[in-house]
Amino acid sequence: MTSFQFPTEGITYTKAEKKIINYIYQNPSAVIFMSIQQLSAALGISESTISRFSRHAGYEDFKALKHHLQKSLEPNILSPADKISRTLHTDEASSFKKLLQRQIEFMEDTIRQLDFSAASEAAGLLASAPQIHIFGKGASRSLAQLLHFRLGRFGKSVHMIRSAGSEIFEDLIHIQSGDCVLLFGFQKVPLEVRVILDYAKKQEASTILFTSQIYDSPENRADINLYAYRGQPDEYHSMTVPTALADALVVLTADAMDMPVDTLNQLHQLKESYSKEIPR
């Protein structure tokens, strides 16, 4: 949770202003990346009302408000050990069953926020792309490898982009017009993802980004952003929902390809022909 607080002494907020305050308290990490236009659209409140609220709360403008909000979030950046500790010591996580129930809650939140038409569009891009390039860093690397394995089974030309700094450029040069680039960048989008998004756009390749941000700055947005809720910023970040989304995307892609059974049958026959040498 953020320590950021709006002043209350001697100030009376309007109904619209209270709505703004509640939204900022509930979504501090998202708000720092939002423009005043995006916040206006999210709340259904005019930009002028948000500007007046910023001044009413003691800030020069909305940009200054966001600056102070971001500063209040920085001291709350926790190590992975801190996040696990906080997760384990909440009332909701007192048993294995409750930990699993939390995953269901994460899934339900994602279902409420996810743009399902965008997910179908993403599957269409993957199905039609001559080449697919996938990038994941840290824990997301496992999801990148999962999609590399699954999509490759359909006969797709799938390439993993290396995740070690400048080595990514060795793989970026192979991105061509019409290709699809699939990336993972959740709470904090890696610099490599920003570079890949920029280069892919220049090459006229389509982009798909798995993210835990509903709203984000333009440089962090792909052609299609797929939202996955992973928990609060100060708790252990679950990979349950992103994994489920990846699996669903594989099935949707197979459907968009009109079920690539020929390739799967060929794979099965190949395994059978060498079953004595390499038992299944």
N, C-alpha and C positions, 0 to 999 in steps of 0.2 A: 504494500500500500504506500502511496505517496504521503509525505508530510505536508504537502501543499494545502493551504486553507485560505478561503476567501474571508475578508474582514466582515464581522457581524456587528461590532460595537457602533451604535448610532446609525446604522444603515438598514433601510427596509427595502427588500428586493421585491420586484413585481413577480407575477406568476410566470411570465416568460423568462425572466432572469433566473428564477429558481430552477426552471427546466434546463437552462444552460449550465448552471452550477452542478446539478445532479449528473448531467451527461459527462461533464469534465471529470468529476470525482470517480465516475464509473469507468471511464475510458481515457485515463491520463496519457498512456503511452501512444494511443492513436491520435489524440487531439494535437500533440506537439508536431505531427506531420501534416495536419489538415490546414487548408487555406480557409479564409473566412467564408468563401463561397461554398466549400465542401461542408463546413459545419452548419451553415444556413440550410443547405439541402437536407442534411441529416436530421435536423431538428424541426424543419418547417417553420423557421423563424427568420425574419428578414436580416440582411447584413447590417442595416443601420441599427437594428435593435441590439445585435451582438456588439457593434462598435460602441454604442451608448453604455451597454453593460460593462465593457472593459474599462471605460473611464469611470463609471460609477463605482467599480470595485477598486479603483485606485491606480490603474495602469494608463499609460499614455495612449495605447491602442491595443488591438488584438494581438499584434506581433509581440509587443512587450509582455503581454499576459502569457503568451506561449513560451517566451524566453524564461520567465520566472518559473513556469511549470516544469520546463525541461531541467533547469538547475536543481529543482527540488527532487527530481527523479534520479539524478546522477549519484547522489550518496547512497541510494537504495539498490545499486547494482550489486547483486549477490553472487557468490561463488556457487558452483554446482553443489558443493557440500552443504552450503547454507540453505539452498533451495530444497534439497532432500530433507534436511532437518526440519524446516518449517512445515513441509508437507506431512511428515510423520507425526508432528506434534500438534496438528489441528484435530479438533473433535471429530471431524468427518473422516479422518484417516486412522482411527483407533483399531481397525481390524482389516484383515485381508479382503473381506467381503465389501467393506465400505470403500476400500481403494478401488475395487472393481466397479462399484456403483458410481464412483467419480468419473470413470471412463465413459459410462453411459451418459452422464450429465454433459460431458464434453461433446459426445456425439450429438446429443439433442440440441445443444447450443449451435453446433455446426450446421445441423439440418435447418434450423431457423434462419441462419444467415446466408447459407450457400446459395449461389445462383445456379440452379440446376440446368438452365438453358446454356449457360456458359460451360458447364461440365460436358454437356453433349457436343457443344461446338469444339471443345478441346479434343474430344475423342475423334471428331471428324478431321481435325488438323493432323493428328497423329496417324490416322488411317491413310490419308492422302499424301503425306510428306514422303519424298524420295529418300530422305535421310532424317534420322532423329538424333539429336545431340542432347546428352543429359549431364547436368552438373549438380552435385550435392557435396556439402562440406561438413565435417564433423559427424554428428549422429545422422544427419540427412544423407550421408554417403551410402548408408545401408539401403535407404529407399531408392536412391539412384540406381544401385546395383540390382535391386529387386525389379525395377521397371526395365532395366537393360536386359535382364534374363527373360522376363515375361514377353516383352514386345519382340525380342529376337526370335522367340519361338514361332511367331507369326510370319517369319520370313522378312521382317523389316530390317533395314540397314541401320543399326543402332550403335552409336559411339559414345563412350564415356569421356567427358572433359576432365582432364587432370585438375586436382584441387590444390596443388602446391604453388601458390604465388604466380610468378611469371611463366611457369610451365603451361599455363592455360593457353598461351598464345600459340603453342605448338599445335593445339587442337582447334583453336578458333579459325585458323586459316582454311579449314576444310568446310566451314559453314557456307552454304550457297543459297541463292535465291530459291524460295519454295520449300526449303528445309524447315523443320520444326525444332525449336530449342526448348527443353523442359528443365526448369530450375527449381531449387528449394531455397527459400529465404524467409524465415519465420519472424520472430520478434525483432531481431536486428538483421537487416539485409547485409550480407557480406559485400565488401567492395568488389570482389570478383564477379558477383552476380550483377552489379551495376554495370561493370565493364562489358560483360557478356550481353546484357540486354541492349546496351548502346550499339555494340558491334553487330548484333543480329538484326537490329532495325536498319542499319546502314546496308546490310547485305540483303534486305527484303526477305528475311526469314521470319516465320511466325514464332511467337514466344508464349510459353505457359509457365506461370509461377505459382508454386504452393506457398501460401503465406498465412500468418496468424493475425495480420492487420486487415481490418475491414476497409479502412481508408488509409491511403499512403501518398507520399509525394510522387510527382510524375516520374522521376528517374527510377523509382522503385516499382513501377507498374509495367506489367507485361501486356501483350495483346489480350490475354485471359488470365485473371487472377483467381485462384481457387482457394477459398477460405477454409482453414482448419483450426479449430480452437484447441489449444494445448494446455490451458490452465492459466492462472494469474501470473503476472511477471515475477512475483517473489516466491513461487513454488516450483517444484520439479515439473519440467515440461515433458508431458507425455507424448509418445509417438503413436499412440493407438489410433487416433483419428486420421493423421496423415497416411498411415499404413492402410486403413480402410478405404480412404479416398483413392490411393494408388491402385488398390485391388479393383475397385469399382471402375476406375478409368481404363484398366486393362480389359475388363469385360465389355465396356462400352465401345472400346476401340475394335475389339473382335467383331462386335455387332455391326459397326460402321464399315468393316472390311467384308461384310457378308460371310462371316465365319470362315477364317482361313484354314479349313479342315485339310486341304491337300498338303500343306506344309507340316501340319501336326501328324498326319498319317505317314508322311515320308520320314519324319523323325522317329515315329514308332517302329517302322520297318527297319530303319537303320540300327536302332537299339537291338531289335530281335536278331538281325543278321550277325551281330557281334556279341550275342549274349553269352557264348562260351568263353570268350576272351575277357569280357567285362560283364560279369553277372549284374542283373538289374537289382 
